[in-house]
Amino acid sequence: MKLEVKKIGNSTGFILPKELLARLKIAQGDTVFVSEGPERSFTVSPYDPRHERVMETAREVMKEYQDTFRALAK
């Protein structure tokens, strides 16, 4: 998909077409996260990649201490 970089007010940006917004499941006012990739590429996502790393660590801790958490829940 080719997008044109345009002046938007005092900023510069590009407009995402409705079809792309629908595929990303985002709407006006939502927050998106941009991650840089190799060779001048980037990824736009509604999910924070840092949050995913934190959640993975939490899953590991919960799995390791599942018996302790079960006992505390009683």
HELIX and SHEET records of a PDB file:
HELIX    1   1 LYS A   18  LEU A   24  1                                   7    
HELIX    2   2 PRO A   49  GLU A   64  1                                  16    
HELIX    3   3 GLN A   66  ALA A   73  1                                   8    
SHEET    1   A 2 LYS A   6  ILE A   8  0                                        
SHEET    2   A 2 SER A  11  GLY A  13 -1                                        
SHEET    1   B 2 PHE A  33  GLU A  36  0                                        
SHEET    2   B 2 PHE A  42  SER A  45 -1                                        
END                                                                             
